[in-house]
């Protein structure tokens, strides 16, 4: 798979924004893990696999991301620098942050970790998608299915994928709780708020190809 996109247009801002966004995304995941109040569907799956395999949360996140990226091949999706960086950077950062954050704590502290994690996750999503260097592997899987099945909506495909990984993660021992519901309700409005704020204006020649555009 050849990489999409180019860096001729505002490379310094786009690269810095991409990596700040990915670092913050990993931090936000760790905050939600330490809240122990429930995770988003993919992280429930990651946590369940980590508990079953004995691997670290970040290692599992990287491994799952790489496997999902392989599924792009039959869908004829092409990754960007942001896609490949997403697979590696987020997993490394989440493990580093988990090593610094103690587990447990009073309920009030855990609620604060959850709320902060969700808000930071929304901002991080806006930052790394706004850099327009390729979507994450999981978002690309979703858009790839929709591109190959024009009659299927993004909402339907996303729901099917996320319900499936949520159920598998729960069966594996991942944490499902109020945080799972809070994330599901909040992330859409937060992404809608932050993506336009951080979107880097692109010229027609520098814009990514349509199939690689982030989920709207």
C-alpha angles and dihedrals in degrees: 000000000000118000117253129221132033136240100221091105115071095326097174095054095041095049094045091046092048095052096040087052094049093047091050090047091056091047091050091052091052091049090054092046091053091048088065088204099112138298137230114272098264092047091049085057093046092049093048092051091047091054092048097045101035090233121133120266091246094049091053090047090054093045094049091046091053092049092048089050089057088058088063090072098073088040089055093231119154121214127225130214087266091055095054092040089051091059094053109027100050094051093049093048096047091053092047092049093047088053089057099043118074119226123241126018136149118321092247091057091047091051089051090051090051096048092044091047093052094048093046089048090056092049091046090052090053092048100050096038090044089059087067096216096128136300125268117273094256094050090046091053089055096047090044092058091048092049091054094043106043092181092061119086124225088238092055095046093045092049093050093047095045095044089050095051091042091054093046091047092050091050089051092052103266119153115263117178148111089319090061091056093042091052092048091051097042108037096070095054091041093052089046088054100044104037095068091044093057101031110126110225108242133200116232092254093050099044118110119256114272097250091057097051115123121257113276 
